Amino acid sequence: MPGKTYDQYCGIAAALDRVGDRWTLLVLRELAFGQQRFTDLKAGLPGIATNLLTERLRALEADGLVEQRELPPPAARTVYALTHDGHRVLPVLRALSAFGQPFLGEPQEGRVRHQVAASALTTRFDAASARDACLTVLLELDGHDVVVGVDDGQLVRPGPGMREDVRVSGSAAAMMRWVRGSSLADVEGELEVSGTRAAVRTFEKVFDLSR
């Protein structure tokens, strides 16, 4: 827990004691889709000072929300990842993303990060429509890959080596426009969706994209 505290018997106050500092939720956003090297986190958070990122990671580790892992050879490098308790913040991030999207302007090419577009997609997840669905979606946005999984009404992180059922390729800005209300026809030429007809139909249904 950071040195400053609201010191209130309140779940919101206790949560903000741990994730309410500037940049902390964005660090967690970066880790929401998988483990990251320190340099990956720094690149994904333009404007954050190196010493501040180090401080935020240490605080999150101290609170048991983030941990360091050592990748085996040939990678042999240290990465940061969410712990079991850290994963409890994911619904909070989705709710904040959904709350904040109406305040955003029109998505501009080159200004939307792939992680942000993927996060926006997860805010449209409809658990009721996803009941009994099993789906792996690969988002190839601006040269970066993000994998999103659905398993029986829940968003999941697919295991390594899983083949995608649906692939969405193109720009993160176009993905954001689709998520925010444009039809797929509106972003034709900017996004390409591939997969079997049934898989694509399931994808559009569980993320409420059929427009």
C-alpha positions as CSV (number, residue, x, y, z in Angstrom):
1,M,0.0,0.0,0.0
2,P,1.3,3.5,-0.8
3,G,2.3,5.9,2.0
4,K,-0.8,8.0,1.5
5,T,-4.1,6.5,2.4
6,Y,-7.7,7.6,2.6
7,D,-7.9,5.7,5.9
8,Q,-11.6,4.9,5.5
9,Y,-13.5,1.7,6.1
10,C,-14.7,1.6,2.5
11,G,-14.1,-0.7,-0.4
12,I,-13.7,2.2,-2.8
13,A,-11.2,3.9,-0.5
14,A,-9.2,0.6,0.0
15,A,-9.1,0.1,-3.8
16,L,-7.9,3.7,-4.5
17,D,-5.3,3.3,-1.8
18,R,-3.8,0.6,-4.1
19,V,-4.6,1.6,-7.6
20,G,-5.6,5.3,-7.4
21,D,-2.2,6.8,-8.0
22,R,-1.5,8.4,-11.4
23,W,-0.4,5.9,-14.1
24,T,-1.2,2.8,-11.9
25,L,-4.4,1.8,-13.7
26,L,-2.7,2.3,-17.0
27,V,0.1,0.0,-15.9
28,L,-2.5,-2.6,-15.1
29,R,-4.2,-1.9,-18.5
30,E,-0.9,-2.8,-20.2
31,L,-0.7,-6.1,-18.2
32,A,-4.3,-7.0,-18.7
33,F,-3.6,-8.8,-22.0
34,G,-0.4,-10.6,-20.9
35,Q,3.0,-10.4,-19.3
36,Q,5.3,-7.5,-20.4
37,R,8.9,-6.6,-20.1
38,F,9.8,-3.3,-18.4
39,T,10.7,-1.8,-21.8
40,D,7.4,-2.9,-23.3
41,L,5.5,-1.2,-20.4
42,K,7.6,2.0,-20.9
43,A,6.9,2.0,-24.6
44,G,3.2,1.5,-24.0
45,L,3.0,4.4,-21.5
46,P,4.5,7.4,-23.4
47,G,5.2,10.2,-20.9
48,I,5.8,8.2,-17.8
49,A,9.3,8.6,-16.3
50,T,11.4,5.5,-15.8
51,N,11.7,6.0,-12.1
52,L,8.0,6.5,-11.7
53,L,7.2,3.3,-13.6
54,T,9.6,1.5,-11.3
55,E,7.9,3.0,-8.3
56,R,4.5,2.0,-9.5
57,L,5.5,-1.6,-10.3
58,R,7.1,-1.9,-6.8
59,A,3.9,-0.7,-5.1
60,L,1.8,-3.1,-7.2
61,E,4.2,-6.0,-6.3
62,A,4.0,-5.0,-2.6
63,D,0.2,-5.2,-2.7
64,G,0.4,-8.6,-4.4
65,L,-1.2,-7.4,-7.6
66,V,1.8,-7.8,-9.9
67,E,4.7,-10.2,-9.9
68,Q,8.0,-10.7,-11.8
69,R,8.5,-13.9,-13.7
70,E,11.6,-15.2,-15.4
71,L,11.1,-16.5,-18.9
72,P,13.0,-19.7,-19.8
73,P,15.8,-19.8,-22.4
74,P,16.2,-18.7,-25.1
75,A,14.2,-15.6,-23.9
76,A,15.8,-15.6,-20.5
77,R,14.3,-12.3,-19.4
78,T,12.3,-10.8,-16.6
79,V,8.7,-9.9,-17.3
80,Y,5.8,-8.4,-15.2
81,A,2.5,-10.1,-15.0
82,L,-0.8,-9.8,-13.0
83,T,-1.1,-12.1,-10.0
84,H,-4.3,-14.0,-9.2
85,D,-5.4,-11.0,-7.1
86,G,-4.3,-8.7,-9.8
87,H,-6.8,-10.3,-12.2
88,R,-9.6,-9.0,-10.0
89,V,-9.0,-5.5,-11.4
90,L,-10.0,-6.6,-15.0
91,P,-13.8,-5.9,-14.6
92,V,-12.9,-2.5,-13.1
93,L,-10.7,-1.7,-16.1
94,R,-13.5,-2.7,-18.5
95,A,-16.1,-0.6,-16.5
96,L,-13.7,2.4,-16.6
97,S,-13.1,2.0,-20.3
98,A,-16.9,1.9,-21.0
99,F,-17.4,4.9,-18.8
100,G,-14.7,6.9,-20.5
101,Q,-15.4,6.2,-24.1
102,P,-18.2,8.8,-24.5
103,F,-15.7,11.4,-23.6
104,L,-13.3,10.5,-26.4
105,G,-13.2,12.3,-29.7
106,E,-13.2,10.6,-33.1
107,P,-10.4,7.9,-33.3
108,Q,-7.5,9.2,-35.4
109,E,-5.1,6.9,-37.3
110,G,-1.8,6.6,-35.5
111,R,-3.2,7.9,-32.2
112,V,-5.1,4.8,-31.0
113,R,-3.0,2.1,-29.4
114,H,-3.8,-1.6,-30.0
115,Q,-4.2,-2.3,-26.3
116,V,-6.7,0.5,-26.0
117,A,-8.8,-0.8,-29.0
118,A,-8.7,-4.3,-27.5
119,S,-9.7,-3.0,-24.1
120,A,-12.6,-1.2,-25.7
121,L,-13.7,-4.4,-27.5
122,T,-14.0,-6.2,-24.1
123,T,-16.4,-3.6,-22.8
124,R,-18.9,-4.8,-25.3
125,F,-18.8,-8.4,-24.1
126,D,-22.2,-9.8,-23.5
127,A,-22.0,-12.7,-21.1
128,A,-25.5,-13.8,-21.7
129,S,-24.9,-14.1,-25.5
130,A,-21.6,-15.9,-24.8
131,R,-23.2,-18.7,-22.8
132,D,-22.0,-22.0,-24.3
133,A,-19.7,-20.1,-26.7
134,C,-16.0,-21.0,-27.0
135,L,-14.0,-18.7,-29.2
136,T,-10.4,-17.4,-29.7
137,V,-10.0,-14.1,-31.4
138,L,-6.7,-12.7,-32.7
139,L,-6.5,-9.0,-33.1
140,E,-3.7,-7.9,-35.5
141,L,-3.8,-4.1,-35.1
142,D,-1.1,-1.8,-36.4
143,G,1.4,-4.7,-36.4
144,H,0.7,-5.8,-32.8
145,D,-1.1,-9.0,-31.8
146,V,-3.7,-9.2,-28.9
147,V,-5.6,-12.5,-28.2
148,V,-9.0,-12.4,-26.6
149,G,-10.8,-15.6,-25.6
150,V,-14.4,-16.5,-24.7
151,D,-15.3,-19.7,-22.8
152,D,-18.9,-20.4,-21.7
153,G,-19.9,-16.9,-20.8
154,Q,-16.6,-15.6,-19.6
155,L,-13.7,-13.6,-21.1
156,V,-10.5,-15.8,-20.7
157,R,-6.9,-15.6,-21.7
158,P,-6.2,-18.4,-24.2
159,G,-3.3,-20.6,-23.5
160,P,-0.1,-20.6,-25.7
161,G,-0.3,-22.2,-29.1
162,M,-4.1,-22.0,-29.4
163,R,-5.2,-21.3,-32.9
164,E,-7.6,-18.5,-33.5
165,D,-11.2,-18.9,-34.6
166,V,-11.5,-15.4,-35.8
167,R,-8.8,-12.9,-37.0
168,V,-9.3,-9.2,-37.2
169,S,-6.6,-7.4,-39.1
170,G,-6.1,-3.7,-39.7
171,S,-5.7,-0.4,-37.8
172,A,-6.5,0.2,-34.1
173,A,-8.4,3.4,-35.0
174,A,-10.7,1.5,-37.4
175,M,-11.2,-1.2,-34.7
176,M,-12.1,1.6,-32.3
177,R,-14.6,3.0,-34.7
178,W,-16.3,-0.4,-35.2
179,V,-16.5,-0.9,-31.4
180,R,-18.0,2.5,-30.9
181,G,-20.8,2.1,-33.3
182,S,-19.7,2.0,-37.0
183,S,-20.7,-1.0,-39.0
184,L,-18.1,-3.3,-40.5
185,A,-19.0,-1.9,-43.9
186,D,-18.1,1.6,-42.6
187,V,-14.5,0.4,-42.0
188,E,-14.2,-1.8,-45.1
189,G,-10.6,-1.6,-46.4
190,E,-9.3,-0.7,-42.9
191,L,-10.3,-3.9,-41.2
192,E,-10.4,-7.4,-42.4
193,V,-12.3,-10.1,-40.5
194,S,-11.6,-13.8,-41.3
195,G,-12.8,-17.1,-40.0
196,T,-15.7,-19.4,-40.6
197,R,-19.1,-17.8,-41.1
198,A,-20.3,-19.4,-37.8
199,A,-17.2,-18.2,-35.8
200,V,-17.5,-14.7,-37.2
201,R,-21.2,-14.6,-36.4
202,T,-20.5,-15.8,-32.8
203,F,-17.8,-13.1,-32.5
204,E,-20.1,-10.3,-33.6
205,K,-22.9,-11.6,-31.3
206,V,-20.9,-12.0,-28.1
207,F,-19.3,-8.5,-28.6
208,D,-22.5,-6.9,-29.8
209,L,-20.9,-5.9,-33.2
210,S,-23.7,-6.9,-35.5
211,R,-24.7,-3.6,-37.1
